[in-house]
Amino acid sequence: MTRYGPMYGPDVTFLGVPPCTVEEPVTYADADVVVIGAPFDGGTSHRPGTRFGPSAIRQACYLPHDGSRPSLALRVDALTDLCVYDAGDVEMFGGDIERSLAALETAVHAVAAAGAIPVVLGGDHSIALPDATGVARHHGLGRVSLVHFDAHADTGDVEFGSLHGHGQPMRRLIESGAVRGDRFLQIGLRGYWPGPDTLAWMAEQRMRSYEMTEIVARGLDTCLTEAFGIATDECEGVFLSVDVDVVDPGMAPGTGTPEPGGFTSRQLLDAVRRVCYELPVVGLDVVEVAPPYDHADITAYLGNRVVLEALSAIARRRRDASSGTRWDPTQPLLDAR
């Protein structure tokens, strides 16, 4: 089968990494990571536009798209130290959410089953259901914890008469058994949704949700350390789901449901780095980048750098594991050069 390529925009890969085809495992048999585009906004409840997110994230960089990105901080080049491919976009018709989500789950599971880490570029947050489910099908249902950065809990039940949408994937994941409620860590929640009934349901599932007031009072690093201890208890892997609206809309305006009072871009990048360096991440998605509401590509650049930070941390984790070293964040940039 011919590689599908893009649904929207030019057929480019993430920063110039080699292409592959999901339906042909031989094309990524040696992969450590496979990037998958999920250009879908059929689950949005407010402003659409995230169907253009994958293309924007792939292209948002002022440096040459040459398949190389050395990290100043982590002293690795994730795109060369890891074997990274881009499978293009999954065909996701906005008018049929169930068919679209099923197609994405098939693609994500194929990548995970091949031994690679799927990195999914969204798309609205409804794609977290097939993303985490596809990974859990390979590693074991209930054996993958979920670390979720978001302004919103996404634990709604029925919205607009549908069980699926970007405000509901986390409830569906828990109800299906793909992810355990007591191994579900949410970081960055704030604002005025969900209501008391949904919060009560979340408490019954023993979810752990860190609202911004608690994060500010206790400190982000303290909350992350606590969350990491829960995530690695009785689970072999971690799925990371990053909704860009966890960042304050002053720094990430290109999203469908902006909520003031969030992280800075620096806080998100540091947090993603910690997750991917300290935890056994087996899959991740970056969602809710909506270019129609972006300014000067601010949010697309952030989405691109979230992916790079995650991959760089994974590469450094693997290097340190094989060499017995440990990355020192206090080391001056020019030491040992």
ABEGO torsion letter per residue (X at the ends): XBBAEBABEBBBBBGGBBBBBAABAAAAAABABBBBBBBBAAABABBBGAAAAAAAAAABBABBBAGBBBBAAAGBBAAAABBBBBAEBBBBBAABAAAAAAAAAAAAAAAAAAGBBBBBBOEBAAAAAAAAAAAAAAAEBGABBBBBBBABAGABBBBGGBABEAAAAAAAAAAAGABBAAABBBBGBBEAOBBAAAAAAAAAAGBBBBBAAAAAAAEAAAAAAAAAAAAABGBABBBBBBBAAABBAAABABBABBBBGBBBAAAAAAAAAAAAAABBBABBBBBGBBAAABBGGAAAAAAAAAAAAAAAAAAAAAAAAAAGBBBBAABBAABGX
